[in-house]
Amino acid sequence: MVKKNATSYKQTRFGILPRREVIKLEAQGTKRGLVLLNKIASKKKSITSDFIKKIHKECFSDILLKDAGRFRTIQVTYSGKEAPHFSKINEMMKILGDDIEYAIGHLPKVSDEDFISRVVEIISRFQHRFVLIHPFLDYNGRIARMFTDYILMRLNLPLIEIKAETGKERKDYIKALQKADRGDYSDLENIISSALNESLEQVIKS
């Protein structure tokens, strides 16, 4: 029987820590990554495998130790399905980066009425493909969302908050990703569009 107050523990750079302490390290790491991405955004640095690995290592080297900043070399399952074979990760991530850079480079003008909807479309497909490839052993969703913010930084758009860590929001996000597996991006686009519109409204009000 599992005790009601039982908690999980994880080996970290600071020793074996309970989940509540690991959550703090995750938050600190994510903040470091976003600060670094913000500094780089003005240079319009392209999204590449090496760039993604660098951010993953910056964020989670205190937690993942040997696996931070490295694409996985084993097979894993997530959300009840098997991830693509690890031997395909490098190729798939390169294609993803090239496709996203092409899409960003062919966005309509900011003044075009389709600009925001095209940004939402790019972000939706990036997030889905990143999570589908599942390049790292852990924190794939978080890194996908951080690079979503990086894309927005490059486009001088406000950052968005996609609530996908716990509770109903996480379930809705996962369902939207699963729906995208079948080629239907509507729910994922609605989640991202809602978050972006909320951020834009806050900018207008401030």
KEKE-3310 file (N, C-alpha, C; in steps of 0.2 Angstrom, whole numbers, plus 5000, padded with zeros to 4 digits):
npx = (5004:5003:5008:4999:5005:5016:5031:5040:5057:5073:5088:5100:5111:5113:5112:5100:5084:5068:5052:5046:5057:5064:5055:5057:5070:5067:5059:5068:5078:5071:5068:5081:5084:5075:5079:5091:5087:5080:5090:5097:5087:5086:5096:5091:5094:5094:5084:5091:5097:5108:5107:5095:5099:5108:5100:5092:5102:5106:5095:5092:5103:5106:5097:5095:5108:5119:5111:5106:5105:5107:5102:5091:5096:5089:5075:5058:5042:5028:5013:5006:5011:5024:5039:5047:5060:5076:5087:5083:5081:5091:5090:5076:5075:5083:5076:5064:5069:5073:5061:5053:5061:5060:5046:5044:5052:5044:5032:5017:5016:5017:5006:4997:4981:4981:4992:4994:4986:4994:5006:5001:4998:5011:5017:5009:5011:5025:5026:5019:5026:5038:5036:5031:5042:5050:5064:5072:5075:5068:5058:5053:5041:5041:5053:5049:5038:5046:5053:5043:5040:5053:5051:5041:5047:5057:5048:5044:5033:5022:5026:5018:5008:5006:4996:5001:5005:4999:4984:4967:4971:4983:4978:4969:4978:4986:4977:4974:4986:4986:4976:4981:4990:4982:4981:4973:4973:4966:4961:4973:4978:4968:4970:4983:4980:4971:4979:4989:4981:4976:4988:4991:4981:4984:4995:4990:4982:4991)
npy = (4994:5011:5025:5039:5051:5049:5053:5056:5054:5060:5059:5072:5085:5091:5081:5068:5072:5077:5077:5090:5099:5096:5102:5115:5117:5114:5125:5136:5132:5133:5147:5152:5147:5154:5167:5167:5163:5175:5184:5180:5181:5193:5192:5184:5170:5154:5140:5126:5109:5109:5121:5119:5108:5115:5124:5115:5109:5120:5123:5111:5103:5102:5093:5082:5078:5067:5066:5079:5090:5081:5071:5057:5040:5028:5018:5025:5026:5037:5044:5033:5028:5023:5032:5039:5030:5030:5032:5040:5053:5064:5067:5069:5080:5090:5092:5097:5109:5116:5116:5125:5137:5140:5142:5153:5162:5165:5171:5181:5199:5209:5218:5212:5203:5190:5187:5184:5172:5164:5163:5156:5144:5140:5139:5129:5118:5116:5113:5101:5093:5093:5087:5075:5069:5068:5071:5071:5063:5068:5082:5087:5093:5105:5111:5112:5122:5132:5135:5139:5152:5158:5159:5168:5179:5182:5187:5198:5198:5196:5185:5169:5159:5143:5133:5118:5109:5103:5096:5099:5107:5102:5089:5093:5099:5088:5080:5088:5087:5074:5073:5081:5071:5064:5072:5083:5099:5108:5109:5111:5123:5131:5132:5138:5150:5156:5158:5167:5178:5182:5187:5197:5206:5210:5217:5228:5233:5238)
npz = (5000:4996:5005:5011:5011:5004:4994:4978:4974:4968:4960:4960:4955:4968:4976:4983:4981:4986:4977:4978:4980:4968:4959:4961:4956:4943:4940:4942:4932:4920:4920:4919:4906:4898:4900:4894:4881:4878:4877:4865:4856:4849:4839:4830:4829:4821:4824:4828:4830:4839:4845:4852:4861:4868:4876:4883:4891:4898:4906:4913:4918:4931:4936:4927:4925:4917:4906:4902:4889:4879:4866:4867:4868:4868:4867:4871:4879:4878:4885:4882:4869:4858:4856:4841:4833:4841:4833:4823:4827:4826:4812:4811:4819:4813:4801:4806:4812:4800:4793:4801:4801:4788:4787:4796:4789:4779:4783:4782:4781:4796:4796:4789:4789:4791:4798:4813:4814:4806:4813:4824:4818:4814:4827:4833:4825:4827:4841:4842:4833:4839:4852:4847:4841:4853:4858:4869:4885:4895:4899:4887:4883:4890:4885:4871:4873:4878:4867:4859:4865:4861:4847:4847:4853:4844:4834:4839:4848:4862:4875:4879:4890:4892:4900:4905:4914:4926:4931:4924:4913:4908:4904:4894:4885:4882:4876:4865:4858:4855:4846:4836:4831:4823:4813:4815:4820:4826:4840:4847:4841:4845:4859:4859:4852:4860:4871:4866:4862:4874:4880:4871:4873:4886:4884:4877:4886:4896)
capx = (5000:5006:5006:4995:5010:5022:5033:5045:5064:5077:5095:5101:5118:5113:5110:5094:5079:5060:5049:5045:5063:5065:5050:5060:5075:5064:5057:5074:5081:5067:5069:5088:5084:5071:5083:5096:5083:5078:5096:5098:5082:5088:5101:5087:5097:5090:5082:5094:5098:5113:5104:5090:5102:5111:5095:5090:5107:5106:5089:5091:5109:5106:5092:5096:5115:5122:5106:5105:5108:5109:5096:5090:5099:5086:5068:5054:5035:5025:5006:5003:5013:5031:5042:5051:5067:5081:5092:5080:5080:5095:5087:5070:5075:5085:5070:5060:5072:5073:5054:5051:5064:5057:5039:5045:5054:5038:5026:5015:5018:5014:5000:4992:4976:4982:4999:4993:4984:4999:5010:4998:4999:5018:5019:5006:5015:5031:5025:5017:5031:5044:5034:5030:5049:5052:5071:5076:5072:5063:5056:5052:5035:5043:5057:5044:5035:5051:5055:5038:5042:5058:5049:5037:5052:5060:5043:5042:5026:5022:5026:5012:5008:5001:4996:5001:5009:4995:4976:4963:4974:4987:4974:4967:4984:4988:4972:4975:4992:4984:4971:4986:4993:4978:4981:4968:4977:4961:4961:4980:4978:4963:4974:4988:4977:4968:4985:4992:4976:4976:4994:4991:4976:4987:5000:4986:4980:4997)
capy = (5000:5017:5029:5045:5057:5047:5057:5053:5057:5060:5060:5078:5088:5092:5075:5065:5077:5075:5080:5097:5102:5096:5107:5122:5117:5115:5132:5140:5131:5136:5154:5153:5146:5160:5173:5166:5164:5182:5188:5177:5182:5199:5190:5180:5164:5149:5134:5120:5104:5111:5126:5116:5105:5120:5127:5110:5108:5126:5122:5105:5100:5101:5088:5076:5076:5065:5066:5085:5092:5075:5067:5051:5035:5022:5019:5027:5027:5042:5045:5027:5027:5023:5038:5037:5026:5035:5033:5045:5059:5069:5069:5072:5087:5094:5093:5101:5116:5119:5118:5130:5143:5142:5145:5160:5167:5166:5174:5188:5206:5210:5222:5207:5201:5183:5186:5180:5165:5160:5162:5151:5138:5138:5137:5123:5112:5115:5110:5095:5088:5092:5082:5068:5066:5066:5070:5070:5058:5071:5089:5088:5098:5111:5114:5114:5128:5138:5138:5143:5158:5160:5161:5174:5184:5184:5191:5204:5196:5194:5178:5166:5154:5137:5129:5111:5105:5099:5097:5099:5111:5097:5084:5096:5100:5081:5078:5092:5084:5067:5075:5083:5065:5062:5077:5088:5104:5113:5110:5114:5130:5135:5133:5143:5156:5159:5161:5173:5184:5185:5191:5203:5210:5212:5222:5233:5237:5241)
capz = (5000:4995:5010:5008:5011:5000:4988:4974:4975:4962:4961:4957:4957:4975:4980:4982:4983:4985:4971:4979:4978:4961:4956:4962:4952:4936:4939:4941:4926:4915:4920:4916:4899:4895:4900:4888:4874:4877:4875:4859:4851:4845:4834:4826:4829:4819:4828:4826:4835:4844:4849:4857:4866:4873:4880:4887:4896:4903:4910:4917:4920:4939:4937:4923:4925:4911:4900:4900:4883:4875:4863:4870:4864:4870:4865:4876:4877:4882:4883:4879:4863:4857:4852:4835:4835:4843:4827:4818:4830:4823:4805:4812:4822:4808:4797:4810:4812:4794:4791:4805:4799:4782:4789:4799:4784:4774:4786:4779:4784:4802:4795:4786:4794:4792:4802:4819:4813:4803:4819:4828:4815:4815:4834:4834:4822:4830:4847:4841:4830:4844:4857:4844:4841:4859:4857:4876:4890:4899:4898:4880:4882:4893:4880:4866:4875:4878:4860:4856:4867:4857:4841:4848:4855:4837:4830:4844:4850:4869:4877:4881:4895:4890:4907:4904:4919:4930:4931:4918:4907:4905:4901:4888:4881:4879:4871:4859:4854:4852:4841:4831:4829:4818:4808:4817:4824:4828:4847:4849:4838:4849:4865:4858:4850:4866:4876:4863:4862:4881:4881:4867:4877:4892:4881:4875:4892:4900)
cpx = (5004:5004:5004:5000:5016:5024:5038:5052:5068:5084:5097:5109:5118:5111:5103:5089:5072:5058:5048:5051:5065:5061:5054:5066:5073:5062:5063:5078:5077:5068:5076:5088:5080:5075:5088:5093:5082:5084:5098:5093:5083:5092:5097:5090:5092:5089:5086:5095:5103:5111:5099:5093:5106:5106:5093:5095:5107:5101:5090:5097:5109:5102:5094:5103:5118:5117:5104:5108:5110:5102:5096:5093:5096:5078:5063:5047:5033:5017:5003:5006:5021:5033:5046:5058:5072:5086:5089:5080:5084:5092:5081:5070:5078:5080:5065:5062:5071:5066:5052:5054:5061:5050:5040:5047:5049:5032:5024:5017:5014:5007:4995:4987:4977:4989:4998:4991:4989:5004:5007:4999:5006:5019:5015:5009:5022:5031:5023:5022:5037:5042:5033:5037:5052:5060:5075:5072:5067:5063:5056:5046:5037:5048:5053:5041:5040:5053:5049:5038:5048:5056:5045:5042:5055:5055:5041:5035:5027:5022:5019:5013:5003:5001:4995:5004:5005:4988:4973:4967:4979:4984:4972:4972:4986:4983:4972:4981:4990:4980:4976:4989:4989:4977:4976:4971:4972:4961:4968:4980:4974:4967:4979:4986:4974:4974:4988:4987:4976:4983:4994:4986:4979:4992:4996:4984:4985:4999)
cpy = (5006:5022:5036:5050:5055:5052:5054:5057:5056:5062:5067:5080:5089:5087:5072:5070:5075:5080:5088:5102:5102:5101:5114:5122:5117:5122:5137:5139:5134:5144:5156:5152:5152:5166:5173:5166:5171:5186:5186:5180:5188:5197:5185:5173:5158:5143:5128:5115:5106:5116:5123:5112:5109:5122:5121:5109:5114:5125:5116:5100:5098:5095:5081:5073:5074:5066:5073:5087:5087:5072:5060:5045:5028:5024:5020:5027:5033:5043:5039:5025:5027:5029:5035:5034:5031:5037:5038:5052:5065:5071:5072:5079:5092:5097:5098:5108:5119:5121:5124:5137:5145:5145:5152:5165:5168:5168:5180:5194:5206:5214:5217:5204:5193:5182:5182:5173:5161:5158:5156:5144:5135:5135:5130:5117:5111:5111:5103:5090:5087:5086:5075:5065:5064:5065:5068:5065:5061:5079:5091:5094:5104:5115:5116:5121:5134:5140:5141:5150:5162:5163:5167:5180:5187:5188:5197:5204:5194:5187:5175:5161:5149:5133:5122:5107:5101:5100:5096:5102:5106:5092:5087:5097:5093:5079:5081:5089:5078:5068:5077:5077:5063:5067:5083:5093:5109:5115:5114:5121:5134:5137:5139:5150:5160:5162:5167:5179:5187:5189:5197:5208:5213:5218:5228:5237:5240:5247)
cpz = (5000:5001:5007:5007:5007:4995:4984:4976:4969:4963:4957:4958:4964:4979:4979:4985:4982:4980:4972:4978:4971:4957:4956:4957:4944:4935:4938:4934:4920:4915:4917:4908:4895:4895:4894:4881:4873:4874:4867:4854:4846:4839:4829:4824:4826:4824:4825:4832:4841:4848:4854:4862:4871:4878:4885:4893:4901:4908:4915:4919:4927:4940:4933:4923:4919:4905:4898:4894:4878:4872:4866:4865:4866:4868:4872:4874:4881:4880:4880:4872:4863:4853:4846:4837:4836:4837:4822:4821:4827:4816:4806:4815:4817:4803:4800:4810:4806:4792:4795:4803:4792:4783:4791:4794:4779:4777:4782:4783:4791:4801:4792:4791:4795:4796:4808:4818:4810:4808:4823:4825:4815:4822:4835:4831:4825:4836:4846:4838:4835:4849:4854:4843:4847:4860:4864:4880:4894:4898:4891:4879:4885:4888:4873:4867:4876:4872:4856:4858:4863:4850:4842:4850:4848:4833:4834:4846:4858:4870:4879:4886:4894:4897:4905:4908:4924:4928:4924:4912:4904:4901:4894:4883:4878:4874:4864:4854:4851:4846:4835:4828:4823:4812:4809:4822:4827:4836:4850:4847:4843:4856:4864:4856:4856:4871:4872:4863:4869:4882:4877:4870:4883:4890:4880:4881:4896:4897)
residu = (MET:VAL:LYS:LYS:ASN:ALA:THR:SER:TYR:LYS:GLN:THR:ARG:PHE:GLY:ILE:LEU:PRO:ARG:ARG:GLU:VAL:ILE:LYS:LEU:GLU:ALA:GLN:GLY:THR:LYS:ARG:GLY:LEU:VAL:LEU:LEU:ASN:LYS:ILE:ALA:SER:LYS:LYS:LYS:SER:ILE:THR:SER:ASP:PHE:ILE:LYS:LYS:ILE:HIS:LYS:GLU:CYS:PHE:SER:ASP:ILE:LEU:LEU:LYS:ASP:ALA:GLY:ARG:PHE:ARG:THR:ILE:GLN:VAL:THR:TYR:SER:GLY:LYS:GLU:ALA:PRO:HIS:PHE:SER:LYS:ILE:ASN:GLU:MET:MET:LYS:ILE:LEU:GLY:ASP:ASP:ILE:GLU:TYR:ALA:ILE:GLY:HIS:LEU:PRO:LYS:VAL:SER:ASP:GLU:ASP:PHE:ILE:SER:ARG:VAL:VAL:GLU:ILE:ILE:SER:ARG:PHE:GLN:HIS:ARG:PHE:VAL:LEU:ILE:HIS:PRO:PHE:LEU:ASP:TYR:ASN:GLY:ARG:ILE:ALA:ARG:MET:PHE:THR:ASP:TYR:ILE:LEU:MET:ARG:LEU:ASN:LEU:PRO:LEU:ILE:GLU:ILE:LYS:ALA:GLU:THR:GLY:LYS:GLU:ARG:LYS:ASP:TYR:ILE:LYS:ALA:LEU:GLN:LYS:ALA:ASP:ARG:GLY:ASP:TYR:SER:ASP:LEU:GLU:ASN:ILE:ILE:SER:SER:ALA:LEU:ASN:GLU:SER:LEU:GLU:GLN:VAL:ILE:LYS:SER)
# end
